[in-house]
Amino acid sequence: QLSRRLATVASYVRDGARLADIGSDHAYLPANLLLNKHISFAIAGEVAQGPLDNVQTEINRHRLGDVLVPRLANGLAAVTPEDLIDTVTIAGMGGRLIAQILADGHTDGQRYQRLILQPNIDIDVVRTWLMDNDYQLEDETVVEDDGHFYEVLIAVPGHADYSETELKFGPFNLEKRPEAWQTKWQREYDRVKTIMAKLESANKQDSDAYREYQQQVTEISEALG
Ligand code: SAM
């Protein structure tokens, strides 16, 4: 049974995809997709030996040795052309690390048919990388899991120009307004408002920090509408 977070990532993997899950740790995501017969081949890439051992444990437990291949490698170096990978998932990391992994893995002009990315923070950094590197978003969502809000981005080759607001809040989120997305930003709004109230009671409305927070709440309330 996958967590709500990983189940949401899995739901965007197309039937029959040839998948590379980068930073796979226990390989729960590819193992689940293979066991449910949605896909028939996956690579579980890991940069560290400990998590790669977890991958091997999962392979042994479910007898997935023929279809789930563990690879010790930095990012997309786990993938070779012969693997015919069309779909890449990268989940549970910061957006800067995800963007770095994508940048390092695209030096040869390679484009994957589908990227499914779940950055924990700095989601705008990932959207910006996609926009600057000839991927466009196909969809986005936010999932609440155990009190946390996780963003999932689905990208395909193509070009789109996103505004600063779209890079920050997500073009599809702004359009579809998923409930978890609204709750996430309402919480952020409340958090910043609380800080502003403290600055007000300390008579610090003239500070740069206060003006910065004011800007943030204006942006959030405009996005939430
Ligand atoms: N993807 C799983 C998930 O979402 O539950 C595991 C996430 S875990 C928090 C992050 C994993 O990414 C760690 O096991 C770490 O070793 C791996 N990792 C970090 N940087 C990496 C890189 N450059 N290449 C491959 N794996 C990496």
py3Dmol code that shows the C-alpha trace and the ligand (Angstrom):
import py3Dmol

protein = """\
ATOM      1  CA  GLN A   1       0.000   0.000   0.000  1.00  0.00           C
ATOM      2  CA  LEU A   2       1.538   3.289  -1.121  1.00  0.00           C
ATOM      3  CA  SER A   3       1.317   6.500   0.875  1.00  0.00           C
ATOM      4  CA  ARG A   4      -1.176   9.031  -0.492  1.00  0.00           C
ATOM      5  CA  ARG A   5       1.816  11.046  -1.712  1.00  0.00           C
ATOM      6  CA  LEU A   6       3.409   8.201  -3.703  1.00  0.00           C
ATOM      7  CA  ALA A   7      -0.007   6.898  -4.849  1.00  0.00           C
ATOM      8  CA  THR A   8      -0.623  10.312  -6.411  1.00  0.00           C
ATOM      9  CA  VAL A   9       2.741  10.213  -8.200  1.00  0.00           C
ATOM     10  CA  ALA A  10       1.969   6.630  -9.350  1.00  0.00           C
ATOM     11  CA  SER A  11      -1.447   7.652 -10.699  1.00  0.00           C
ATOM     12  CA  TYR A  12       0.257   9.791 -13.355  1.00  0.00           C
ATOM     13  CA  VAL A  13       2.426   6.939 -14.698  1.00  0.00           C
ATOM     14  CA  ARG A  14       0.880   5.675 -17.925  1.00  0.00           C
ATOM     15  CA  ASP A  15       0.129   1.967 -18.400  1.00  0.00           C
ATOM     16  CA  GLY A  16       3.039   0.216 -20.084  1.00  0.00           C
ATOM     17  CA  ALA A  17       5.541   2.975 -19.293  1.00  0.00           C
ATOM     18  CA  ARG A  18       9.234   2.158 -19.059  1.00  0.00           C
ATOM     19  CA  LEU A  19      10.056   3.935 -15.830  1.00  0.00           C
ATOM     20  CA  ALA A  20      13.173   5.303 -14.132  1.00  0.00           C
ATOM     21  CA  ASP A  21      12.527   6.206 -10.495  1.00  0.00           C
ATOM     22  CA  ILE A  22      15.457   8.360  -9.413  1.00  0.00           C
ATOM     23  CA  GLY A  23      16.193   8.529  -5.674  1.00  0.00           C
ATOM     24  CA  SER A  24      14.045   5.451  -5.222  1.00  0.00           C
ATOM     25  CA  ASP A  25      15.103   4.448  -1.684  1.00  0.00           C
ATOM     26  CA  HIS A  26      12.803   1.466  -0.908  1.00  0.00           C
ATOM     27  CA  ALA A  27      11.580   1.373  -4.529  1.00  0.00           C
ATOM     28  CA  TYR A  28       8.014   1.311  -3.203  1.00  0.00           C
ATOM     29  CA  LEU A  29       6.788   3.316  -6.203  1.00  0.00           C
ATOM     30  CA  PRO A  30       8.167   1.136  -9.051  1.00  0.00           C
ATOM     31  CA  ALA A  31       7.515  -2.092  -7.108  1.00  0.00           C
ATOM     32  CA  ASN A  32       3.871  -1.136  -6.649  1.00  0.00           C
ATOM     33  CA  LEU A  33       3.440  -0.254 -10.333  1.00  0.00           C
ATOM     34  CA  LEU A  34       5.108  -3.505 -11.431  1.00  0.00           C
ATOM     35  CA  LEU A  35       3.086  -5.663  -9.017  1.00  0.00           C
ATOM     36  CA  ASN A  36      -0.142  -4.058 -10.219  1.00  0.00           C
ATOM     37  CA  LYS A  37       0.956  -4.780 -13.813  1.00  0.00           C
ATOM     38  CA  HIS A  38       0.617  -1.152 -14.862  1.00  0.00           C
ATOM     39  CA  ILE A  39       4.186  -1.262 -16.114  1.00  0.00           C
ATOM     40  CA  SER A  40       6.576  -4.039 -17.059  1.00  0.00           C
ATOM     41  CA  PHE A  41      10.037  -2.516 -16.610  1.00  0.00           C
ATOM     42  CA  ALA A  42      11.612  -0.075 -14.176  1.00  0.00           C
ATOM     43  CA  ILE A  43      14.973   1.172 -13.005  1.00  0.00           C
ATOM     44  CA  ALA A  44      15.396   2.191  -9.383  1.00  0.00           C
ATOM     45  CA  GLY A  45      18.276   4.682  -9.277  1.00  0.00           C
ATOM     46  CA  GLU A  46      20.044   5.506  -6.034  1.00  0.00           C
ATOM     47  CA  VAL A  47      23.113   7.568  -5.267  1.00  0.00           C
ATOM     48  CA  ALA A  48      23.760   5.891  -1.898  1.00  0.00           C
ATOM     49  CA  GLN A  49      24.433   2.248  -1.048  1.00  0.00           C
ATOM     50  CA  GLY A  50      22.126   2.104   2.008  1.00  0.00           C
ATOM     51  CA  PRO A  51      18.979   3.030   0.070  1.00  0.00           C
ATOM     52  CA  LEU A  52      20.108   0.779  -2.807  1.00  0.00           C
ATOM     53  CA  ASP A  53      20.169  -2.101  -0.315  1.00  0.00           C
ATOM     54  CA  ASN A  54      16.547  -1.196   0.497  1.00  0.00           C
ATOM     55  CA  VAL A  55      15.753  -1.454  -3.224  1.00  0.00           C
ATOM     56  CA  GLN A  56      17.325  -4.936  -3.330  1.00  0.00           C
ATOM     57  CA  THR A  57      15.302  -6.016  -0.288  1.00  0.00           C
ATOM     58  CA  GLU A  58      12.090  -4.931  -2.043  1.00  0.00           C
ATOM     59  CA  ILE A  59      13.130  -6.755  -5.243  1.00  0.00           C
ATOM     60  CA  ASN A  60      13.811  -9.963  -3.298  1.00  0.00           C
ATOM     61  CA  ARG A  61      10.641  -9.730  -1.253  1.00  0.00           C
ATOM     62  CA  HIS A  62       8.425  -9.509  -4.333  1.00  0.00           C
ATOM     63  CA  ARG A  63      10.617 -11.537  -6.738  1.00  0.00           C
ATOM     64  CA  LEU A  64      10.909  -8.590  -9.113  1.00  0.00           C
ATOM     65  CA  GLY A  65      14.473  -9.419 -10.204  1.00  0.00           C
ATOM     66  CA  ASP A  66      13.588  -9.640 -13.906  1.00  0.00           C
ATOM     67  CA  VAL A  67      11.728  -6.357 -14.169  1.00  0.00           C
ATOM     68  CA  LEU A  68      13.089  -3.972 -11.523  1.00  0.00           C
ATOM     69  CA  VAL A  69      16.743  -3.072 -12.014  1.00  0.00           C
ATOM     70  CA  PRO A  70      18.692  -1.404  -9.175  1.00  0.00           C
ATOM     71  CA  ARG A  71      21.391   1.052 -10.261  1.00  0.00           C
ATOM     72  CA  LEU A  72      23.893   2.867  -8.083  1.00  0.00           C
ATOM     73  CA  ALA A  73      24.340   6.192  -9.860  1.00  0.00           C
ATOM     74  CA  ASN A  74      24.052   9.940  -9.511  1.00  0.00           C
ATOM     75  CA  GLY A  75      20.660  11.019 -10.822  1.00  0.00           C
ATOM     76  CA  LEU A  76      19.840  10.210 -14.447  1.00  0.00           C
ATOM     77  CA  ALA A  77      23.244   8.587 -14.980  1.00  0.00           C
ATOM     78  CA  ALA A  78      21.292   5.496 -13.867  1.00  0.00           C
ATOM     79  CA  VAL A  79      19.606   5.453 -17.281  1.00  0.00           C
ATOM     80  CA  THR A  80      21.252   4.135 -20.478  1.00  0.00           C
ATOM     81  CA  PRO A  81      19.805   4.514 -24.006  1.00  0.00           C
ATOM     82  CA  GLU A  82      19.238   0.731 -24.217  1.00  0.00           C
ATOM     83  CA  ASP A  83      16.777   0.946 -21.315  1.00  0.00           C
ATOM     84  CA  LEU A  84      14.325   2.818 -23.580  1.00  0.00           C
ATOM     85  CA  ILE A  85      13.045   4.764 -20.597  1.00  0.00           C
ATOM     86  CA  ASP A  86      10.115   7.036 -21.454  1.00  0.00           C
ATOM     87  CA  THR A  87       8.991   8.128 -17.988  1.00  0.00           C
ATOM     88  CA  VAL A  88      11.021   9.540 -15.093  1.00  0.00           C
ATOM     89  CA  THR A  89       9.765   9.971 -11.539  1.00  0.00           C
ATOM     90  CA  ILE A  90      11.706  11.973  -8.952  1.00  0.00           C
ATOM     91  CA  ALA A  91       9.915  12.284  -5.624  1.00  0.00           C
ATOM     92  CA  GLY A  92      10.523  13.296  -2.036  1.00  0.00           C
ATOM     93  CA  MET A  93      13.433  15.698  -2.554  1.00  0.00           C
ATOM     94  CA  GLY A  94      13.912  19.442  -2.562  1.00  0.00           C
ATOM     95  CA  GLY A  95      13.168  21.285  -5.791  1.00  0.00           C
ATOM     96  CA  ARG A  96      16.730  22.508  -6.165  1.00  0.00           C
ATOM     97  CA  LEU A  97      18.096  18.965  -6.054  1.00  0.00           C
ATOM     98  CA  ILE A  98      15.443  17.798  -8.540  1.00  0.00           C
ATOM     99  CA  ALA A  99      16.330  20.665 -10.907  1.00  0.00           C
ATOM    100  CA  GLN A 100      20.028  19.803 -10.560  1.00  0.00           C
ATOM    101  CA  ILE A 101      19.385  16.133 -11.329  1.00  0.00           C
ATOM    102  CA  LEU A 102      17.352  17.152 -14.392  1.00  0.00           C
ATOM    103  CA  ALA A 103      20.025  19.618 -15.535  1.00  0.00           C
ATOM    104  CA  ASP A 104      22.820  17.031 -15.183  1.00  0.00           C
ATOM    105  CA  GLY A 105      20.706  14.463 -17.038  1.00  0.00           C
ATOM    106  CA  HIS A 106      19.844  16.640 -20.014  1.00  0.00           C
ATOM    107  CA  THR A 107      23.263  17.778 -21.236  1.00  0.00           C
ATOM    108  CA  ASP A 108      22.913  15.695 -24.441  1.00  0.00           C
ATOM    109  CA  GLY A 109      19.586  17.197 -25.526  1.00  0.00           C
ATOM    110  CA  GLN A 110      17.726  14.107 -24.326  1.00  0.00           C
ATOM    111  CA  ARG A 111      14.008  14.608 -23.611  1.00  0.00           C
ATOM    112  CA  TYR A 112      11.835  12.069 -21.833  1.00  0.00           C
ATOM    113  CA  GLN A 113       8.207  11.618 -22.859  1.00  0.00           C
ATOM    114  CA  ARG A 114       7.004  12.276 -19.346  1.00  0.00           C
ATOM    115  CA  LEU A 115       8.478  13.612 -16.118  1.00  0.00           C
ATOM    116  CA  ILE A 116       6.522  13.200 -12.883  1.00  0.00           C
ATOM    117  CA  LEU A 117       8.133  15.291 -10.172  1.00  0.00           C
ATOM    118  CA  GLN A 118       7.276  15.716  -6.526  1.00  0.00           C
ATOM    119  CA  PRO A 119       9.457  18.427  -4.977  1.00  0.00           C
ATOM    120  CA  ASN A 120       8.978  18.931  -1.238  1.00  0.00           C
ATOM    121  CA  ILE A 121      10.029  22.600  -1.360  1.00  0.00           C
ATOM    122  CA  ASP A 122      11.157  25.161  -3.970  1.00  0.00           C
ATOM    123  CA  ILE A 123       8.530  24.010  -6.453  1.00  0.00           C
ATOM    124  CA  ASP A 124       8.994  27.249  -8.421  1.00  0.00           C
ATOM    125  CA  VAL A 125      12.639  26.276  -9.075  1.00  0.00           C
ATOM    126  CA  VAL A 126      11.451  23.081 -10.779  1.00  0.00           C
ATOM    127  CA  ARG A 127       8.782  24.887 -12.840  1.00  0.00           C
ATOM    128  CA  THR A 128      11.432  27.398 -13.928  1.00  0.00           C
ATOM    129  CA  TRP A 129      13.852  24.647 -14.955  1.00  0.00           C
ATOM    130  CA  LEU A 130      11.116  22.957 -16.999  1.00  0.00           C
ATOM    131  CA  MET A 131      10.175  26.220 -18.737  1.00  0.00           C
ATOM    132  CA  ASP A 132      13.816  27.015 -19.543  1.00  0.00           C
ATOM    133  CA  ASN A 133      14.525  23.528 -20.860  1.00  0.00           C
ATOM    134  CA  ASP A 134      11.743  22.802 -23.325  1.00  0.00           C
ATOM    135  CA  TYR A 135       9.349  20.957 -21.109  1.00  0.00           C
ATOM    136  CA  GLN A 136       5.829  22.157 -20.483  1.00  0.00           C
ATOM    137  CA  LEU A 137       3.486  21.243 -17.707  1.00  0.00           C
ATOM    138  CA  GLU A 138       0.707  18.865 -18.643  1.00  0.00           C
ATOM    139  CA  ASP A 139      -0.910  18.828 -15.239  1.00  0.00           C
ATOM    140  CA  GLU A 140      -0.272  19.543 -11.559  1.00  0.00           C
ATOM    141  CA  THR A 141      -1.868  18.724  -8.267  1.00  0.00           C
ATOM    142  CA  VAL A 142      -1.372  19.028  -4.527  1.00  0.00           C
ATOM    143  CA  VAL A 143      -1.950  16.119  -2.168  1.00  0.00           C
ATOM    144  CA  GLU A 144      -2.335  16.252   1.599  1.00  0.00           C
ATOM    145  CA  ASP A 145      -0.633  13.366   3.341  1.00  0.00           C
ATOM    146  CA  ASP A 146      -0.215  13.112   7.090  1.00  0.00           C
ATOM    147  CA  GLY A 147      -0.631  16.861   7.615  1.00  0.00           C
ATOM    148  CA  HIS A 148       1.848  17.830   4.872  1.00  0.00           C
ATOM    149  CA  PHE A 149       1.082  19.241   1.450  1.00  0.00           C
ATOM    150  CA  TYR A 150       2.935  17.748  -1.498  1.00  0.00           C
ATOM    151  CA  GLU A 151       2.973  19.174  -5.013  1.00  0.00           C
ATOM    152  CA  VAL A 152       3.137  16.897  -8.036  1.00  0.00           C
ATOM    153  CA  LEU A 153       4.144  18.242 -11.473  1.00  0.00           C
ATOM    154  CA  ILE A 154       3.693  16.362 -14.741  1.00  0.00           C
ATOM    155  CA  ALA A 155       5.788  17.633 -17.642  1.00  0.00           C
ATOM    156  CA  VAL A 156       6.095  16.687 -21.309  1.00  0.00           C
ATOM    157  CA  PRO A 157       8.384  18.029 -24.052  1.00  0.00           C
ATOM    158  CA  GLY A 158       7.213  21.369 -25.395  1.00  0.00           C
ATOM    159  CA  HIS A 159       7.376  25.035 -24.676  1.00  0.00           C
ATOM    160  CA  ALA A 160       5.245  27.299 -22.542  1.00  0.00           C
ATOM    161  CA  ASP A 161       5.910  30.699 -20.987  1.00  0.00           C
ATOM    162  CA  TYR A 162       4.842  31.031 -17.385  1.00  0.00           C
ATOM    163  CA  SER A 163       4.431  34.283 -15.465  1.00  0.00           C
ATOM    164  CA  GLU A 164       6.060  34.808 -12.061  1.00  0.00           C
ATOM    165  CA  THR A 165       2.687  34.080 -10.452  1.00  0.00           C
ATOM    166  CA  GLU A 166       2.304  30.852 -12.439  1.00  0.00           C
ATOM    167  CA  LEU A 167       5.845  29.763 -11.550  1.00  0.00           C
ATOM    168  CA  LYS A 168       5.094  30.295  -7.883  1.00  0.00           C
ATOM    169  CA  PHE A 169       1.553  28.917  -7.606  1.00  0.00           C
ATOM    170  CA  GLY A 170       1.361  26.653 -10.651  1.00  0.00           C
ATOM    171  CA  PRO A 171      -0.578  27.409 -13.853  1.00  0.00           C
ATOM    172  CA  PHE A 172      -2.854  24.358 -13.498  1.00  0.00           C
ATOM    173  CA  ASN A 173      -3.328  24.903  -9.772  1.00  0.00           C
ATOM    174  CA  LEU A 174      -4.415  28.482 -10.437  1.00  0.00           C
ATOM    175  CA  GLU A 175      -6.935  27.204 -12.951  1.00  0.00           C
ATOM    176  CA  LYS A 176      -8.192  24.070 -11.199  1.00  0.00           C
ATOM    177  CA  ARG A 177      -7.765  25.315  -7.625  1.00  0.00           C
ATOM    178  CA  PRO A 178      -7.422  21.883  -5.927  1.00  0.00           C
ATOM    179  CA  GLU A 179      -8.682  21.922  -2.345  1.00  0.00           C
ATOM    180  CA  ALA A 180      -5.299  20.868  -0.895  1.00  0.00           C
ATOM    181  CA  TRP A 181      -3.612  23.660  -2.870  1.00  0.00           C
ATOM    182  CA  GLN A 182      -6.047  26.207  -1.390  1.00  0.00           C
ATOM    183  CA  THR A 183      -5.464  24.870   2.126  1.00  0.00           C
ATOM    184  CA  LYS A 184      -1.686  24.926   1.648  1.00  0.00           C
ATOM    185  CA  TRP A 185      -1.668  28.594   0.611  1.00  0.00           C
ATOM    186  CA  GLN A 186      -4.304  29.603   3.163  1.00  0.00           C
ATOM    187  CA  ARG A 187      -1.991  28.181   5.859  1.00  0.00           C
ATOM    188  CA  GLU A 188       0.955  30.081   4.418  1.00  0.00           C
ATOM    189  CA  TYR A 189      -1.175  33.242   4.366  1.00  0.00           C
ATOM    190  CA  ASP A 190      -2.106  32.736   8.043  1.00  0.00           C
ATOM    191  CA  ARG A 191       1.536  32.053   8.957  1.00  0.00           C
ATOM    192  CA  VAL A 192       2.793  35.236   7.324  1.00  0.00           C
ATOM    193  CA  LYS A 193      -0.091  37.264   8.833  1.00  0.00           C
ATOM    194  CA  THR A 194       0.912  36.050  12.304  1.00  0.00           C
ATOM    195  CA  ILE A 195       4.485  37.212  11.741  1.00  0.00           C
ATOM    196  CA  MET A 196       3.214  40.571  10.494  1.00  0.00           C
ATOM    197  CA  ALA A 197       1.052  41.007  13.595  1.00  0.00           C
ATOM    198  CA  LYS A 198       4.135  40.459  15.758  1.00  0.00           C
ATOM    199  CA  LEU A 199       6.083  43.045  13.764  1.00  0.00           C
ATOM    200  CA  GLU A 200       3.153  45.466  14.113  1.00  0.00           C
ATOM    201  CA  SER A 201       3.053  45.087  17.886  1.00  0.00           C
ATOM    202  CA  ALA A 202       6.793  45.826  17.918  1.00  0.00           C
ATOM    203  CA  ASN A 203       6.122  48.895  15.756  1.00  0.00           C
ATOM    204  CA  LYS A 204       8.205  47.563  12.897  1.00  0.00           C
ATOM    205  CA  GLN A 205       5.847  48.297  10.006  1.00  0.00           C
ATOM    206  CA  ASP A 206       8.567  50.365   8.372  1.00  0.00           C
ATOM    207  CA  SER A 207      11.041  47.485   8.155  1.00  0.00           C
ATOM    208  CA  ASP A 208      12.028  45.805   4.883  1.00  0.00           C
ATOM    209  CA  ALA A 209      10.941  42.485   6.357  1.00  0.00           C
ATOM    210  CA  TYR A 210       7.424  43.798   6.987  1.00  0.00           C
ATOM    211  CA  ARG A 211       7.130  45.122   3.447  1.00  0.00           C
ATOM    212  CA  GLU A 212       8.340  41.770   2.118  1.00  0.00           C
ATOM    213  CA  TYR A 213       5.676  39.916   4.116  1.00  0.00           C
ATOM    214  CA  GLN A 214       3.049  42.384   2.969  1.00  0.00           C
ATOM    215  CA  GLN A 215       4.007  41.652  -0.622  1.00  0.00           C
ATOM    216  CA  GLN A 216       3.696  37.922   0.065  1.00  0.00           C
ATOM    217  CA  VAL A 217       0.198  38.144   1.550  1.00  0.00           C
ATOM    218  CA  THR A 218      -0.934  40.329  -1.352  1.00  0.00           C
ATOM    219  CA  GLU A 219       0.354  37.724  -3.833  1.00  0.00           C
ATOM    220  CA  ILE A 220      -1.268  34.865  -1.946  1.00  0.00           C
ATOM    221  CA  SER A 221      -4.638  36.569  -1.561  1.00  0.00           C
ATOM    222  CA  GLU A 222      -4.638  37.462  -5.276  1.00  0.00           C
ATOM    223  CA  ALA A 223      -3.842  33.833  -6.154  1.00  0.00           C
ATOM    224  CA  LEU A 224      -6.531  32.488  -3.820  1.00  0.00           C
ATOM    225  CA  GLY A 225      -9.010  35.007  -5.217  1.00  0.00           C
TER     226      GLY A 225
END
"""
ligand_1 = """\
27
SAM
N 11.588 8.688 -3.880
C 11.305 8.122 -2.564
C 10.050 8.739 -1.997
O 9.569 9.717 -2.556
O 9.555 8.232 -0.969
C 12.479 8.309 -1.609
C 12.745 9.740 -1.240
S 14.167 9.888 -0.211
C 13.671 11.161 0.873
C 15.358 10.647 -1.260
C 16.302 9.633 -1.867
O 16.990 10.261 -2.951
C 17.371 9.160 -0.905
O 17.310 7.753 -0.817
C 18.692 9.637 -1.524
O 19.749 8.709 -1.373
C 18.310 9.791 -2.985
N 19.105 10.758 -3.747
C 19.498 11.993 -3.370
N 20.212 12.576 -4.332
C 20.273 11.701 -5.363
C 20.885 11.713 -6.651
N 21.591 12.762 -7.062
N 20.749 10.621 -7.438
C 20.046 9.547 -7.017
N 19.444 9.482 -5.805
C 19.563 10.542 -4.997
"""
view = py3Dmol.view(width=600, height=400)
view.addModel(protein, "pdb")
view.setStyle({"model": 0}, {"cartoon": {"style": "trace"}})
view.addModel(ligand_1, "xyz")
view.setStyle({"model": 1}, {"stick": {}})
view.zoomTo()
view.show()
